[in-house]
């Protein structure tokens, strides 16, 4: 099992009506993510978009004991409260440019899911596949939008009867963003992937959600990303997405 550095988050609490003193809260990771996504580029922008994305939540001592997750296997989905460790040092911005708006329009950070937040915390709803307690505690999940090494600060079960709001307004993000194009594999890519059906499905789902920067949507240049342990190269053409090459990382 891999070891990860301890990524603490220090949160300063402002004075309230009952006190004029300031206090601070230190959050320490209870777990780290092992993910199909090794880098920020091509990682889904929201959880649940890429259902073929596998990840593991590896609990750390002293929380990696079976008692801490007793009963969790009865839930199909869980909330993960995590840290934006890859961008936390860049600080926060009061206004950000959501990729969905083309990279030009700005909105308040609290009206978006930008990583550049005052407290660099994220929230993801993921599908819980299995709870393993044979050696420590490992939660096997699908649909995560988390990169390798992401620190997890809390885990909570999802309660659909109170948390599902199908008629809620979604502001500027009301409609899903997908490329309505088939994914085609070149002959070399097809030869490489023919014995890896899960990787094929993962690539198809990732590319159909178009990980390109918003300002390059009309660009047919060659792109590359790291998925699982493979380098994947592709380009978006007029009537299809072409995977040109796949090779070991």
PyMOL commands that set and color helices and strands:
alter all, ss='L'
color gray80, all
select helices_A, chain A and resi 66-69+72-74+88-90+99-101+109-111+160-163+171-173+187-193+197-208+214-216
alter helices_A, ss='H'
color red, helices_A
select strands_A, chain A and resi 9-13+23-27+31-35+54-59+77-83+95-96+107-108+121-132+138-142+151-157+182-185+223-227+230-236+240-248
alter strands_A, ss='S'
color yellow, strands_A
deselect
rebuild
show_as cartoon
